Structures are given as C-alpha cells and as structure tokens.
C-alpha cells in the first residue's frame, strides 16, 4: 500500500553542489516519488536541474519540507533527513497517511 510521509527541516546553511548531487543520487535510488517544498514552491527531487535551481534559492533559516510517497517511505524519509543533518536540523515530526487504490487519503 502506498504511503505519504513528510518531515520539516530548518536549513542552517546554503547547500553545496556536492550535497545537491548526493541528494539527487539518493532520491534516484529510492522507490516512489520525493518532493521538496519551501516558500510555496515544490520540486520533484529526481529532476537534477530543477533540484539544483530549487536548492540554490533556499536561504539559511528557511523551513524545507521533505515529502516522500511510495512504499516503505519511513526508511526512505529517515535516510534523506540524515543526509540533510549537516545543512539542516529537523523541526517537524513525521505524518503518515495510507493511500488506497482509489486515491483517497485515509487518516
């Protein structure tokens, strides 16, 4: 069954190009979709040009939401959150929702 989980992190410093590539490579290995959201802008983290453009605009002291959709998302979200710990600190807790095949959200 598909799930959606999210985590909020507070960006402490600008992302380096090396870190952006690490995030992109990790997202490409994950099953499902991963999105980053900040200041009313969202990006699919599997598209490298969009990810780089998005992360270049994220300023320190900005909240960044990581959204992971798919199966076994808890481990995937934990991995991405761990990758961001040098540049960001976790400020929000996880929210888990199961999606049934009809596309509606069960709470």
Secondary structure, DSSP 4 states (H G I P E B T S, - for coil): -EEEEEEEEEE-SPPPHHHHHHHHHHHHHSSSEEEEEETTEEEETT-HHHHHHHHHHPPTT-EEEEEEEESSHHHHHHHHHHHTTTTEEE-S--EEEEE-TTSPEE-
